């Protein structure tokens, strides 16, 4: 039974990764760039704004839009 649990967990993990990848590809470049700089690279919104030459409000919007899309596309896993 433990082997079955591990197997089904692996399938779910694979499906989740596929859904994340597909959702990420739907993001416009500007939004995905801000999201990566924030969530992957750990930059603050101010650092991202300075780096990209945009306002902090735009960075906040980009990250919020990315999170919204991920929530919509991944709701079956949440």
N, C-alpha and C positions, 0 to 999 in steps of 0.2 A: 504493500500500500504506500509506503514511503517513496518507492521508486515511481509510482504513478503520480504522486504529489509533485515530485521533482520534475517529472516530464511535463505535466500540465503547467507548472510554474514557468518552465522554459518556453513553452508555446506562448503563454501570456506575455512573457518578457519580449519575445520576438515580435509579437503582434503590436505591443506598445511601442517598441523601437521603430517599427514600420510606420505606424500612425504619426509618431513624432517627426520622423523624417519627411513624410508627405506634407504634414502641416507646415513644417519649417520651409519647405520649398514654395509654399503658397505666399509666404511673406514677401512684400516688396523689399528690395535691397536696403533701403534706408532704415526700415524697421528692423530687419534682421541684424544689421550692423549695430544699431543701438542696443538691441537685446543681447547680442554676444558680448559687446563691450561691458555691459552691466552685469549680466548673470554669469558669464563664463570667465571674463577677465577681471571682474570685481571692481571696475571703475565706478566712481560716483557719477551721478547725473551731471554734476557741474564739470567734472573731468571730461565726460563724453561731449558735453556741449562745447567746451573749449576746443577739444580735439577736432570736432566736426564743423565748428563755426556756426552752430545753431543755438537756439535758446534752451534753457533747462526745461521749459514747458513743452517744447517739441520732443525732447528726449523722453520726458514723462509720458507723452502721448504715444510715442513709438513703442515703448515698453508695455504700456497698457494695452495697445492694439495687439501686440504679439501674445500677451497673456490671454487676452480675450479669445483669440483664434485657437490657441492651444486648449483652452477650456471647452470650446465648442467641439473641436475635433477629437478630444480625448475624453469626453464625458462618460463614455461607457467604461472607462478604466478608473474613474474617480469615485 
